[in-house]
């Protein structure tokens, strides 16, 4: 997939997820639904319950039985769902921002466009779960089997354009955990690491990018990276004041930007 197509798809994915989550804040709940919410909070037992659009922010649902429950568009931000059984649950368009899903069972769950940003999913299971358009930026404890490299690459590109280089590094790292031969991701992480003053890390990433681009036959990009590595490894003895880059380093950074950005 080309860089332009990846970047174009970023806005679509984020807007789609935001739309579904936003609807959960505006659609009213029915009396029957409220009764089931009360049952859930009192007993933590609500298998197959109708809980769409429910407001469960900060709810304590540790160990709750929510298998096959309909939680579409529900607001579960910051909820404690540690060890909860969400097997087969419908969570499409739900907000789980910052939620604790440590050890939760999400096997077979529908997580289409679910907002899982900054949620903790350490030791949670996702076997057979649907995660199309799910937002996973900053999610804690993700395994390499959850999420796809294209999504993380898009989020890394957005973070780079917004000059949020720490987030860019984190997302590029997620890309490479899933696709170790993604040359452009090594290049992107190298550029982002330069901006976080991690020159050693940047050089290591650029050397790996050089190897991959060379192996792929992209000698033009590889040569540009090689020139940048040389400049980064031999900085001037008297760097100019400012952001810490000497003339050679500024030149190297400019070259990398030309190679990285479309």
N, C-alpha and C positions, 0 to 999 in steps of 0.2 A: 504494500500500500504506500502511495506517495506521501510526502510530508504535507503537501497542500490538502490532500483528501483527509489526512488525519486531523489537521487543524480545523478544517471545515466541519468535520463530524463532532468536534469537541463541543461547539456551541449547541448543536442539536441535542447531544446526549444530556448536557447539563440543563438546558431549557426544558427538555422532556421530563427529567426527574423533578425539577423544581415545580413544574406545572402540577404534577400528580401530588407532590407533597403539599403544595399550596392549597389544592382543593380540599385536603383534609382539615384545613383550618376554617373552611367556610361552610361545609355541609353539615346540617344539623343532625343530631342523633335522635332516634325514636325512643319511646318509653321502654319498649322491650329490650333495646340495646343497652340502655342505662341500667336496667335490672341485671343484665348479664355482666356489665362492668362491675357492679357492686358485688355480685357473686364471685367474680374473679379476685377482686381485692380482698374479700373476706376469707376465701377458701383456697385461692390459687389453683383452683380446679375448674377449667373451662374448656374442655375438649370439644371441638367442633362448634364453638360459640360464634355468634355473629357480633363482631367487635369492630366492624369497619368504621372508620372516622373517629374512633374512640380517643379521648384525651387521657393519656396515661403517662404524662411527663413525670419523671422522678418516681414512678411507681415501684414499689418493692415486690418484685415477682420472682424472687429466688426460688428455683425448683418448681415453678408453676407448670401445670399440665395444660399446654395450649396446642396440642397436636391437632392438626386439621382446622384450627380456628381461622376465621376470616378476619384478619387485621389489616386489610387493605386500607391504605391512606391513614392509618392510625398514627397518632403522635406519641411515640415511645422514647422521645429524646431523654437521655440521662437515666432511663429506667434501669433497674437492676434485674437482669434476667439470667443471672448466673445459674448454670445448671438447668435452665428451663428446657422443657420438651416442646419444641416448635416443629416437630417432624410433620411435613406435609402442610404446614400453615401457609396461608396466603398473606404475604406482607408487601404486595405490589404497591409502590408509591408511598410506603410508610416511612416515617422519620425515626431512625434509630441513632441519631447523632449523639455521640458520646455515651451510648448505652453500654452496660456491662453484660456481654454475652459469653463470658468466660465459661467454657465447658458446656455450652448450650448445644442441643441437638437440632440442627437446621436441615437435616437430610430431607431431600425432596421438597423443600420449601420454595415458594414462589417469591423471589426477591427482585422481581423486575422493577427497575427504577427506584429501588429502595436506597435511602440515604444512610449509609453506614460510616460516614466520615467520623474519624476519631473514636469510633466504637472499639471496645476490646473484645476480640474474638479468639483469644488464646485458648487452644484445645477445643474449640468449637468444631463441629463436624458439618460439612456442606455436601455430602455425597448426594448427587442427583439434583442438587438445588439449581434453580434458574436465577442467573445473576445479570441478565441483559440490562444494560444501561444503569446498573447499580453504581452508586458513587462510593468509592473506596479510598479516597485520598486521606492519608493519615490514619487509616484503620490499623489498630495494634494487633499483632499476633497473626497476621495473614500467613497462610502457608502458600507455597508456590503453585498449588493446584487451584487456588481461588483467584479469580480475575484473569484478564488476558493482557499480554504485553502492549497491544495496541492502545487500550484504554489508558494504561499508566503512561505511555509515551505521550498521548494527547495532553494529559494533565501536567506532565513535565514541561511540555512546550508552553502551555498556558502560564505556568509558574515562572518560566524563564522570561516570557514577554512581560510579565508583571513585576519582574526583578525580585521575585521571591526565590532566591537561589537555593536556600536550604531545602525548601519544599521540592524544588526541581531536582536536587541531588537525591532526595528520598524517593521520588517517583521514578527517576532513571534507574535507581538501584532495584526497585521492584520490577522494572522491565527486564533487567539483566538477570534477575533471579529466575525469570521464566523463559528468557531467550538469550542465552549467553553469547550468541554469535551476532547480536544486533549491533553492528558497527556504529551506526548513527547515535545509538544510546550512549556508547562509550565516549564518543565525541562530545555529545551534549553534556554528559556528566563532567567531562574534563573542563569544558567551558564554564559550567556552573561552579565547579570547585575552585577555579581561578578567582571567581568573584567572591568566594568565601575565604580567600587567602590560604587555601589548601593547595599550595603549589606542588608539593610532592605527590599528593593524590591525583592532581590534574595531570601531571607528567605520566604517572602510571596508567591512567585511563587513556591518554593520548597514544601511548605506545601500544596498548592493546587495540585501539581503533586503527592505528597504522597497520598492524598485522592483519586485521580482518579486512580492511579495504584493499590491501595488497593481494590477499588471497582471493578476493572477489573480482580482481582485475581492474579496480578503480584506482589506477596509478596517479591520476591528477590529484584526487583528494589525499591519497597517501603521501605524495610529495609535499603538499601544503602542510600536512600535519608534521612531517619530518622537519621541515624548516622551523615550524613553531616550537617543536621539542628542543631543537638545537638552541634557539634563542632563550627558551626558558631555563635550560641547563647551564647556560653561560651568560648570566646577567651582567650588566656593566658594573665595574668596581665602584662607581659613584652614581648611584641611582638618583634621579631628579626628585625633587619634593613633589608632594601631591598624593596620589593614591598608592605610591610605593613602587610603581612600575618605572623602569628605565625606558629609554627609547626602544631597545631591542624587545623588551617585554610588551610594550604597547603595540609594537609591530606584530608580534606573535599573536596577541589577543585579537587584533583587527583581522589577521589572516584566518584565525579560527572562526570568528563570527561569520566571515564570508563563506566559509565551508559549511557551517552549521545551519545558518538561517537561510530560508528559501529566497 
